[in-house]
Amino acid sequence: MCKTMKYKKAYFFLMDGLIAVIILFVGFILISATNPNKPVLIHNKHLSQDLINIFSNTKINELCEDCDCPSYTVLNELCPYINNKDNTMLEVIGELYTRKIEDEDIHGKKGNEWARDLIEELIYQNKLFYKDLYGFAFIIEDEVIYNSMGNNMHNFPVGTYDLNNEEDVQEFNSDIDRNKIKILLSTKKVIMGYWENENTGDIKFWGPYTVEIWTWQRK
């Protein structure tokens, strides 16, 4: 009698366990079916936030010593011409954007060209990003300074778009459609800064600028 009771208890315990497993499995299938993009969405959001954090927290003196930057060709060439060498890389890009607005020539290039090359070097030199899986764009004040899609005929041009210009917006949207981009997310940050003229001691303030980093999953 006792053995029979034990077997019955074990049987019911086993059945309860199986039913619980089945319920969990069905629940997982339903959640996955109703929200299939959630894991990608979360990863993509973290990616855009991580990228802007890297630019915000990395300073020139962490990559260079007295403008000697052996691991970074673009930064090594640009460093002597940066006005405020205490800045983070995001602030350096803000300075370059300001000097581009003022149409200043910086060692043979405009500020936005230096910014574009610097962004690409920082991202890919450190292997922070994989073009085959995700796309990436860096935008200041609605102007696309850099994108990761290359400059081929069917990709985003590496140049800039002005998203306040209707023709540029149409071209930008057309490129997005052509490249079958999905789950495009952005992270924003407001930046401002200054530099001091070494000859006169005058202080030049720039900003505030709204910086956006867009990331998207590629189909």
N, C-alpha and C positions, 0 to 999 in steps of 0.2 A: 504493500500500500504506500509506504513512504517512498519507495523507488519510483512508483507510478507518479506520485505527486511531484517528485523532483524532475522527472522527464517532462511532465506537463509544464512546469515552471520554466524549464530550459527551452522548451518549444515556443512558449509564448514570448519569452525574452528574445529568442532568435527572430521570431516574426516581427516583434516591435522594432528590432534593429534594422531588419530588411525594409520595413515600411518607411522608417525614418530616412534611410539611405535613398530610397526611391523618391520620396518627397523632396529631399535636398537636390537630387539630380534633376528632377523635373523643374524645380524652381530655378536652378542654374541655367537650364536650357531656355526657359521663358525670359529670364533677365537678359541673357545673351542675345536672344532673338529680337527683343524690343529695344535694345540699346547697344547695337553692335559696335558703334564708334567710340563708346565711352573710354576704353583703355587708351586708344590712340589720341582722343581729345585731351585726356589728362597728361599724357606724355608730351604732346605738342605744346600745351600750355606751359609745362615746366621747362621745355626747351627754350621758348622765347624769353621766359623769366631768367633762366640760367645765363643766357647769352648777354642780356642787358646787365646782369649782375657782374659778369666777368669784365665787361667794358667799364663798369662803374667802380670796381674795386681794384683794378690793376693800374699801378702807377708806372710812369716812365722809368723811375729809378729802380724798379723791380725787374725790369727787362734790360736795362742799360746801366753802365757805370761810366759817368762823365761822357755820355753820348757814344760810348763804345758798346754797340749792340751786335755782337758777333752772330747771334742766332736769327737776326731779323734784318734782312737786306734793306727793305723799304724804310723801316724805322731808323736804321743806322744812317741812311742818307738824309732823312728828314730831320732828325733830332737837332742838329745845330741851328736849324731855322725855326724851331718851336720857341715861342716867346715865353711861355710859362712851363718850365720843366718840372714843376712840382705837381702838375695836374695828373688826373687819371686819364686813361685812354679815351674815355667818353668825353671828357673835357677838352682833350687835344682835338678831337673831331669837331667839337663845338667851336674851338678857336679857328680851325681850318675852314669851317663853314662861314664864319664871320669874315675871314680874309678873302674868301671867294666872293661874298656879297660886295666887298669893297674893291673887287676886281684886282687884287694884288697878285703879282707874280711871285711865286715862291720857288726859287731854284729851278726855273723853267717849267713849272706846272701851276695850275690854279689849285686853290684849296680843296675843292670838291674832288679833284683828280687824286690828290694826295690822300684824302680821306678814303676814297674808294679802294686804292691800292693797300692802304694801311689796314682797313677792315678785312680785306681778303687775306692778307698775310697773317694777321692775328688769329683768324678763324681756322685757316687750313694748315698753317705752320704748326699749330698746337693740336690739330686733328680733333677739333671741337664739333665738327659738323660733317655729315655725309650727304653729298649732293644727290646720290642715287635714291635716297629714301625721303629726304625733306628739302624744301625750298626755304630760302632765307632772304629777307629784304631789310635794309636799314634806311630809315626815313627821318628827315629833319624838316620840320615846318611844312609838311606835305610834299616835300621834294625827295624823290627816291635817289639816295646817294649811291647805294649798292644793292645788287641782288645777285643771287647765286646761280642764276640760270644760264650764265654765259652770254656770248654775243653772236650765237648762230642765227640763221635766218628765222628759225621757228622758235626761238627762245627770247626771253627778255633781253633787250640790249643792256650792256653793262653801264651805259650812260645814265642820265637822270630823266625823270619825269617830274613835271610840275602838276600836282594833283589839284591845283586850283585852276588849271587850264583845261577847258572842255575837250580839246583835241587830244591832249596828253592823257586825260582820263579815259577817253574812248580807246586809245591805243593800249593803255595799261590793261583795261578790262578785256580787250581782245586777246592780249597775250596770256592773260589768266585762263580764258576759255580754251585757247589753242593748246596750252600746256596741261589741260585737264587737272587743274589744281582743286583740291578739296580740303576741308577742315582748315581754313585759313584763320589764324588767331594772331592777336597782337598784344604786346606789352608796351606801355607808355611810361616815359619819365621826363620830367622837366629839368633842364640843365641851364646853368649860367656860370659865368666866370669872369676873369680879368687877366690882363698882363700889364707889366710895367715897361715903359720905354727906358732902356738902359742909358740912353744919351741925355734925355730930358727929365726923367723921373716921373713923367706923366703916366697916369693910370688909365687904361682903356678897359671899360666894362663891356661885356657882351651878353646877349640873351635877354630874357629867358627864351629858350627854344623848347619845343615839344619834340622829343625823340620817340620814335616808334620802332620796334623790332617786330617784323611779321615772320611767322613760320607757318609752313603748310605741309601737309602730307602730299606726296606725289602719287598719282594713280598708277 
